[in-house]
């Protein structure tokens, strides 16, 4: 496994996710009305996943900043293939 990289840069995060066909998402059942999307993450599922709801990048980054999160990710696997490993962590 290659090293994990930590960033708070919105453009870097969005580019990395979109290059891997991922989408910003919230965990179903964690939202608190229209004002709060709840727990956020990235969805790479190729099939529909009932536990995640797609959200906009604006909603994702609003929650990202509100909770003072950082994005920890791996650019590629040890074999050189693109990795989808990521984790949201406290700054």
PyMOL commands that set and color helices and strands:
alter all, ss='L'
color gray80, all
select helices_A, chain A and resi 10-19+33-35+57-66
alter helices_A, ss='H'
color red, helices_A
select strands_A, chain A and resi 4-7+23-27+40-43+52-54+69-74+86-90
alter strands_A, ss='S'
color yellow, strands_A
deselect
rebuild
show_as cartoon
